[in-house]
Amino acid sequence: MSAADKIKAAAENVAGKAKEAVGNVTDNDKLVAEGKADQAKGQTRDKVEDVKDVFKN
């Protein structure tokens, strides 16, 4: 996994956590859902890159 891909995955995960937290504080269910979706995308990106790394070696 390249460093850029790791950073993108981590940033997406952090942004998702922030959205979810703001959504919880403001009682905004839509924002909470978007935050969870962003976290899932970040985690998926991370897993896909891990699989790519396995097949590179």
C-alpha positions as CSV (number, residue, x, y, z in Angstrom):
1,M,0.0,0.0,0.0
2,S,1.5,3.3,-1.0
3,A,1.8,6.0,1.6
4,A,-0.7,8.2,-0.3
5,D,-3.3,5.5,-0.2
6,K,-2.7,5.0,3.5
7,I,-3.2,8.7,4.1
8,K,-6.4,8.8,2.0
9,A,-7.8,5.9,3.9
10,A,-6.9,7.3,7.3
11,A,-8.2,10.8,6.3
12,E,-11.5,9.4,5.2
13,N,-11.8,7.4,8.5
14,V,-11.0,10.5,10.6
15,A,-13.4,12.7,8.6
16,G,-16.1,10.1,9.1
17,K,-15.5,10.0,12.8
18,A,-15.7,13.8,13.0
19,K,-18.9,13.9,11.0
20,E,-20.4,11.2,13.2
21,A,-19.4,13.1,16.4
22,V,-20.9,16.4,15.1
23,G,-24.0,14.5,14.1
24,N,-24.4,13.0,17.5
25,V,-23.9,16.4,19.2
26,T,-26.3,18.2,17.0
27,D,-28.8,15.3,16.9
28,N,-28.5,15.1,13.1
29,D,-29.1,11.5,12.0
30,K,-28.2,12.2,8.4
31,L,-24.7,13.5,9.4
32,V,-24.2,10.5,11.7
33,A,-25.0,8.2,8.8
34,E,-22.7,10.0,6.4
35,G,-19.9,9.8,9.0
36,K,-20.4,6.1,9.4
37,A,-20.4,5.7,5.6
38,D,-17.2,7.6,5.3
39,Q,-15.6,5.5,7.9
40,A,-16.7,2.3,6.1
41,K,-15.2,3.7,2.8
42,G,-11.9,4.4,4.5
43,Q,-11.8,1.0,6.1
44,T,-12.7,-0.7,2.8
45,R,-10.0,1.3,1.0
46,D,-7.5,0.1,3.6
47,K,-8.5,-3.5,3.2
48,V,-8.4,-3.4,-0.6
49,E,-4.9,-2.0,-0.5
50,D,-3.8,-4.7,2.0
51,V,-5.1,-7.4,-0.5
52,K,-3.2,-5.7,-3.3
53,D,0.0,-5.8,-1.2
54,V,-0.5,-9.5,-0.6
55,F,-0.6,-10.2,-4.3
56,K,2.4,-8.0,-5.1
57,N,4.6,-10.1,-2.9
